[in-house]
Amino acid sequence: MSGRPNSPEPDPGGPPLRLGTRRSALATAQSGQVAEAVSAATGRRVELVEITTYGDTSREQLAQIGGTGVFVSALRDALLDGSIDFAVHSLKDLPTAAPDGLALAAVPLREDPRDALVARDGLTLDELVGKCVQAPARIGTGSPRRTAQLNAWAAAAGVRIETVPIRGNVDTRIGLVHSGRLDAVVLAAAGLSRLGRLGEATQILDADLMLPAPGQGALAIECRAGDTALTAALGVLDDPVTRAAVTAERALLAALEAGCSAPVGALASVQRRTDGLSADADTALELRALVGTVDGSSVVQLSVTGAFGPEAASEQAAAALGRELAARMLAAGAAGLMGERVQ
């Protein structure tokens, strides 16, 4: 993540921009990275303002407390009341409905969107289930999406696993493996990378095995819609390809009427070409998605590809692609696989 070339040095005497962030180690790490980029791009100091959200204090599973918005609402309230100037969210946590009075100023370049396995003894998933012959491999995750795909994979592979619901920060989750309480946990590769702990992953799970959550690996930078100068300044951190990809994924999620805790996976990727005339020109956006029952017994998985280019309409085209794939998935029976849908 970088700002403009030759950006002015931040003025230590000027008024700082107040960046709202959750208190967790991961949230403050990724917010700190954004703060450095904003300082480089704008020449202004940025200070972190830690805010506790409902999702941070509740010990219930995310599916039980609604999932959507539980890590976001307190930050947005602080934006609207002027306590902070802008906020950084994990984009996958954002409700799909656009909030009144706020602007999505930037979606920076995305980290690896895939999931990562952290297993005992440095094992991959195949190796782990191969060694667990007396009892099923116990794999921890707090995500119905991951649970659904792990169970579907196990059924297709003819192996036994037990998915165990967990919550907590990265230390807590990985600690369950080190203590022997679990054989493995599944986490977002992007989170491990931002904490400098990607080396602890024993396997990066390919999207063919497990599609990530819509927006996973991406960050969202929000500010007040009326602050046009700050919106423009933050906009230099925006990556149009990342924004288009997550727009397609979130449009699908919205059209499915599913929340971030529903068993939905989606990943959009831009296909590139080098034709000698326009090197690395963006030509197409491929969107893959999956909806499944948590036990993995039923899955709808489809994909669609649409035109994509650098023109201003690309974001709208990406959203249309997401809605198109959602319609196909609903026609194939996806609604009946999500259980009670979360608005």
N, C-alpha and C positions, 0 to 999 in steps of 0.2 A: 504494500500500500504506500503510495508516494504522492506528494503534492506537486505543484508546478516546478519546473526547473528554475533555478536561480531565485527561489522564493526568499523574501526578506527574512532576516533573523527576527524571531519573536521579541517584542519589546517587553522586557521584564517589568517595566514601570506602568504599562498600560493596563486597563481593566481586563481581567481574565474572562474568557468564556467559560461558563459553568456547564460541564458535561454530566448528565445524570446517568448513573449506572447501578445495576444490582451489586450487592456486596460480595458475591461469591468470587473465589479466586479466578475462575474462568472469565466471569463478566468483567472484573477489573483488569484482567490481562488484555482482553480484546478491546476494552474501552481505552486502556492506556496506549495501545497501538494506534487507535483512531485519534486520540488526543495529540500524539506526536505528528501524525500526518496533517491534522488540521492546523497545528502550530506552524508547520513547515509551509503550508499552502497559504495561510492568512497573515502570518507574522504576529499573531496574538497568542498570549499565554492561554493555556487551557487547564482548568482544575477539575478534578473528579469530585462529584457530589454523590455519595453513596446513599441509596434509597432501598429500603426493605419492601419487598412485594409480598402479596399474599402467598404466591407459590413458594417463596423462600421460607415462610413460617409454618405452613401447613405440613403435617406429616402424612397426610393421606396420599394415595396414589393419584396421579394427575387425571386419570380417567374418572375418578370419583368426584374430584372438585371441578371438573369441567374442562381442564386443560387450556382451552383457548382464552388468552388474555390474562391468565393468573400471574404471569411474570411481567406484564406490560402496563396494566392499568395505573399503578402507583406512579410510574415514570411519566405516563401521559398526563396524569393529574398535576404533577409537578411542572410539566411544560406549560400547561394551560394557566396555572396560577402564577407563573413567572418565577418559580423557585430555581429553575434551571433554564439554560438557553437552548440546549439540544440534548438528545438522548441516543444511546446506542443500544440496540436490541439484537438478539439472535433472531434472524428473520423468520425462522420456522416457528417462533413463538407468537408472531403477530396475528391477530384476527384478520380475516380476509376483507372485512368491511372497512372502507376508508373512514378514518375518524374526522369529525368536524373540527375545523380550526387548526389542524396539523398537516404538515407536508412531509412526504418521504423525500428528503433532500438528496440522499445518495445511497446507492447500493454498491459498496466497494467490490473490488475483484474478489471472487469467491475462492475460499480454500477448498481442499478436496472434500466433495460432498458425501463421500462414502462412509460406511460404518466400519468400525475396527473391533477385532476380537482381542481381548487380553485374557489369555488362558494360562493355566498352571504349566510349569515345566517347559515353557516356550512352544507349546503345541499349537498347530493349526486346528481348524474345526474337524477336518477329516481325521487327523491323528488323535484328537481328543476322544471322539466317539469310538474310534477303534480300540482305545485303551480302556474305555469304561464298559467292561463286559459283565461285571457282576451287578452293576446298577447303572441306570441311565445317567449321562452327563448332566450335571446341574449348571444351567446357564442363566445368569441374572440379567434382567432388563426391566425397565419401567415402562417400556413402549409397547402398546398393543400391535403396532405395525411390525416391530422386530419380532415379537412373539409369534404373530401370524406367519411370517416368512420363515422363521426358524422351524416352526412345526410343519409347515408345508414342505420344506427341504428335507426334514427328517423322514416324513412319510414317503416322499419320493425316493429317498436313498435307502429306505428300509432299515433305519437305525432308530435307537431310542434316546430321547433327551427329555429333560424336565426343565421347563422354563420357570424361573423364580422371580416374582415381582420384587423390585428393589427401588429405593430412592436414595438421594444423598449426592454429595459432590463427588468429583473424580477420585479423590483420596479414599473416601468411604467405599466407593464401588470397587476400586481395585484392591482395597484392603480385604474385601470379602474373598478374593481369590488367594491373596497371600496368607490369610488365616486358615485356609482350607475349608471354609464354609461353602464356597462355590468352586466349581471347576473352571468357570470362565464368566466374563461379563462382556457385554457388547456396548460400545460407546461410539460417539461421533469422532471420526478421525480428525476433523477440524478442531474440535475442542482439545484433543491431546496435543495437536500441533501448536496451538496458540499457547499452551502451557509449557511447551518445550518437552513434552513427554511422549511424543509419537514413537520413540524407540521402545516403549514398553508394550506396544501392540505386537502381538504374535502373528497377526494376519490382518491385512486390509481386505474386507469382504467386497468382492466384485459386485457391481450392480446387477449382473446376471443372477447372482445368488440372493442379493438383498437390495432392493431399491430404497434409497434414503427417503426421509421425510421431505415434503415440499419445502424448498427454501433452505434445507440443511447445508451448513458450511458457509452461508452468506450472512452478512450483517446488514442491518437497516439503521440509517441515521435519520432521525426525525427532528423537526423543529417547528415552531409556530408558523402557520401559513402566511401570516401577515408580516413576518420578518423577511422581506424579500432580499435584503442585502446578505443576511446570514444564509438564507437558502441558496443564493447564488454562490457564496463562498464555499459552502459545503459541497456544492455540486461538482467541484473539480475532482472530488474523490469518487465520483460515480463511474462505474464500468458498464457501458451500454449492453455488452453481451451478457454479463451477469444479470443485469436488470431484466432483459428480455427473457432469459431462461427462467428466473424465479417468477416472473409475471405469468408465464405459461403454466408453471406448476401450481401457483396459487389460484389462478383462474379455474383450473380443473378442480381444486379443492373446494372453491366456493360453489361451483356448479353442482358438485356432488353433495353440497350442504353438509360437509364433514368438517369437524374441528381438528385441531392439531393433535388430539389424542386418539383419533379414529385410525383404524388399521388401513391406512392409505399410504402408498409409496409413490413417488413421482420423481423423474429426473429428465430435464431438458438439456440438450447439448447442441451447440452450433457446429455444423459440418462446414469445413473450410476447403478451399481449393487454391492451387497456385497454377495460374494459366499463362504466366509470362506477361500478362497485361495488368492484372490486378492481384498482386501477391497476397495470399492469405485472405482473399475476399470472402466475407460471410455469404453463404448461398442458401442454407437451409437450416431449419430448426427442427430437431427430432425430439418428440416428447414420448416418454415411456411411463406407464403408470400401472399400479396394481391395487386392487381392493380384495381383501380376504377375510374370512372368519378367523378369529383369534386362535382357534384350535388347528388352523391350517387345512381343514378338510375341504374347503371350497375357495377357489381363487378366480378372479377375473383379471387378466393381464393383457393389455393392448398397447399399441403404439400408433403414432401418426406423425407425419412429416409435412411441414409447410414451408413456403418461401420465406426468406429472411434476408434483410439487407440493411445498409446503414441509414436508410431514409427515416424520417421522423415517425412514420407510421409503423415501425417495427414493433414497438411496444404494444400497439393495438392489435397488430397481427398475431403477436405471441399470445395475447389474451384470448383472441378468437380461436387459436389452435387449442388452448386448454379447454375451452368450452366445447369445442368439437369432440375432443377425446372423451370428455366427461359424458356427453350425450351418448356416445357409442358404448361406453361402459355401463351406463344406466340401462340402455337397451339390452345389454347382455346380462343383466341381473345384478349389477353391483349394489344397488340400494338394499337388497335383501341380505347382503353380507356384512353390512356395517353395524347392524343392530340399531340401537337408539342413536340417531344422528345428533351431533352437537352443533348448535348454531354458533 
